[in-house]
Amino acid sequence: MTINFQLKPRRTTLILMLIVAGLLAASLIGQYFTYFKGDGYMQGFVPQFNLDREMNIPTWFSTVCFLFAALLLWQLSGVDTKIARKYWRGLSMVFVFISIDECAAIHEMAVDIMRRLFHAHGLLYFSWVILGVAFVAILALLYTRFIILKTRPIRGLFFLSAGIFLVGTLGLEMIGGRYVESHGMETFTYALIANGEEALELIGLVVFLHALMVLLEKRQQSASAANRGAARL
């Protein structure tokens, strides 16, 4: 089942990027007041807009964005070829899981277990990244060839979004883990690393959403043109 709705990719992407910029600015303002003004609460402003915390406004925004991606992927399964359908639906389910994880922070439950199991430290101090790398490797094996077959602009956007997202969620997470092991979390430097990580995740996600919206628009236009041609026959 698909839901019929019309989107304007450029306008929607611009709105989402402005929201991301606003959330990042609010989070950085909160961190400035925390570490330089001694007020880590500000009437609830700091915890509500801290990109590195759970169950607050940035968390709910990213959760909704992941669910939006899942919906767009499911929509694509209804207008693309039968061969592509299983790929889109599978990826849609992946994004549903990621949205749940974003809200509930399930991956963080694996940190202590993986740290003890692999004696992880340094770049692997936040040891859930071991599972994260394995998860990404599996997705790459399953989907890289499928994505390469897409048209060049869309293909480029998919790889760009993945690159930005992974630099944040794995790259800066690993750098942050190494820093925390030596200096702890309660520093402005770590706050900058963590905010950079979350910001890149959100930017990568918005680029991915843009690619999906553009592709869905093209597929819907093609399907509509084919239906009009069939009707004339």
ZITA-V931094 format. One record per residue. N is the residue number from 1. RES is the residue in one letter. PHI is phi in whole degrees, 0 to 359 (none if undefined). OMEGA is omega in whole degrees, 0 to 359 (999 if undefined). Layout:
N,RES,PHI,OMEGA ; N,RES,PHI,OMEGA
This chain:
1,M,none,176 ; 2,T,240,180 ; 3,I,249,181 ; 4,N,277,175 ; 5,F,206,182 ; 6,Q,251,179 ; 7,L,233,171 ; 8,K,253,189 ; 9,P,307,184 ; 10,R,295,181 ; 11,R,294,180 ; 12,T,297,180 ; 13,T,296,179 ; 14,L,299,179 ; 15,I,299,181 ; 16,L,296,179 ; 17,M,295,177 ; 18,L,295,177 ; 19,I,296,178 ; 20,V,301,179 ; 21,A,299,179 ; 22,G,295,179 ; 23,L,294,179 ; 24,L,295,180 ; 25,A,299,180 ; 26,A,297,180 ; 27,S,295,181 ; 28,L,293,175 ; 29,I,299,178 ; 30,G,299,180 ; 31,Q,291,177 ; 32,Y,298,180 ; 33,F,294,180 ; 34,T,295,189 ; 35,Y,264,182 ; 36,F,243,179 ; 37,K,244,177 ; 38,G,73,179 ; 39,D,239,181 ; 40,G,267,181 ; 41,Y,234,179 ; 42,M,51,179 ; 43,Q,58,179 ; 44,G,93,182 ; 45,F,297,185 ; 46,V,298,180 ; 47,P,293,182 ; 48,Q,288,184 ; 49,F,242,178 ; 50,N,288,182 ; 51,L,297,184 ; 52,D,265,177 ; 53,R,247,180 ; 54,E,258,174 ; 55,M,55,175 ; 56,N,222,186 ; 57,I,298,177 ; 58,P,300,179 ; 59,T,297,181 ; 60,W,293,177 ; 61,F,297,181 ; 62,S,294,177 ; 63,T,299,179 ; 64,V,296,179 ; 65,C,296,177 ; 66,F,295,177 ; 67,L,293,176 ; 68,F,298,176 ; 69,A,299,179 ; 70,A,299,179 ; 71,L,294,179 ; 72,L,297,178 ; 73,L,297,179 ; 74,W,293,176 ; 75,Q,300,179 ; 76,L,298,180 ; 77,S,295,181 ; 78,G,272,183 ; 79,V,240,179 ; 80,D,265,182 ; 81,T,292,180 ; 82,K,297,179 ; 83,I,294,182 ; 84,A,283,188 ; 85,R,303,183 ; 86,K,294,178 ; 87,Y,293,181 ; 88,W,296,182 ; 89,R,292,177 ; 90,G,298,179 ; 91,L,292,176 ; 92,S,299,178 ; 93,M,295,176 ; 94,V,300,182 ; 95,F,287,172 ; 96,V,298,178 ; 97,F,298,181 ; 98,I,297,179 ; 99,S,296,177 ; 100,I,294,179 ; 101,D,296,179 ; 102,E,299,181 ; 103,C,281,186 ; 104,A,262,180 ; 105,A,54,182 ; 106,I,297,184 ; 107,H,298,182 ; 108,E,290,178 ; 109,M,292,183 ; 110,A,273,188 ; 111,V,300,183 ; 112,D,297,181 ; 113,I,297,182 ; 114,M,292,180 ; 115,R,295,178 ; 116,R,290,184 ; 117,L,293,184 ; 118,F,253,183 ; 119,H,50,188 ; 120,A,285,174 ; 121,H,202,181 ; 122,G,64,181 ; 123,L,297,180 ; 124,L,258,181 ; 125,Y,302,170 ; 126,F,277,198 ; 127,S,286,174 ; 128,W,297,181 ; 129,V,298,176 ; 130,I,299,177 ; 131,L,293,180 ; 132,G,297,179 ; 133,V,296,179 ; 134,A,296,180 ; 135,F,297,180 ; 136,V,295,180 ; 137,A,298,179 ; 138,I,295,178 ; 139,L,299,180 ; 140,A,298,179 ; 141,L,297,184 ; 142,L,280,193 ; 143,Y,242,185 ; 144,T,301,180 ; 145,R,298,179 ; 146,F,298,180 ; 147,I,291,181 ; 148,I,300,181 ; 149,L,286,180 ; 150,K,285,180 ; 151,T,296,191 ; 152,R,302,182 ; 153,P,299,181 ; 154,I,293,179 ; 155,R,302,179 ; 156,G,298,179 ; 157,L,295,178 ; 158,F,299,182 ; 159,F,290,177 ; 160,L,297,181 ; 161,S,297,179 ; 162,A,296,180 ; 163,G,298,180 ; 164,I,299,182 ; 165,F,297,184 ; 166,L,287,175 ; 167,V,300,179 ; 168,G,285,190 ; 169,T,291,178 ; 170,L,250,184 ; 171,G,298,181 ; 172,L,289,175 ; 173,E,297,179 ; 174,M,291,176 ; 175,I,297,178 ; 176,G,298,179 ; 177,G,297,178 ; 178,R,297,179 ; 179,Y,294,182 ; 180,V,297,180 ; 181,E,301,182 ; 182,S,266,189 ; 183,H,238,182 ; 184,G,85,183 ; 185,M,273,190 ; 186,E,276,176 ; 187,T,223,179 ; 188,F,293,179 ; 189,T,299,179 ; 190,Y,295,178 ; 191,A,301,178 ; 192,L,294,178 ; 193,I,298,182 ; 194,A,295,178 ; 195,N,293,176 ; 196,G,298,178 ; 197,E,301,183 ; 198,E,294,179 ; 199,A,296,179 ; 200,L,295,176 ; 201,E,302,182 ; 202,L,293,179 ; 203,I,297,177 ; 204,G,300,179 ; 205,L,294,180 ; 206,V,294,176 ; 207,V,299,178 ; 208,F,297,178 ; 209,L,299,178 ; 210,H,299,179 ; 211,A,300,180 ; 212,L,295,180 ; 213,M,295,179 ; 214,V,296,181 ; 215,L,295,179 ; 216,L,296,178 ; 217,E,300,179 ; 218,K,297,181 ; 219,R,295,180 ; 220,Q,293,177 ; 221,Q,295,179 ; 222,S,295,180 ; 223,A,295,179 ; 224,S,294,178 ; 225,A,296,179 ; 226,A,294,179 ; 227,N,293,178 ; 228,R,294,178 ; 229,G,295,179 ; 230,A,294,181 ; 231,A,294,179 ; 232,R,293,178 ; 233,L,288,999
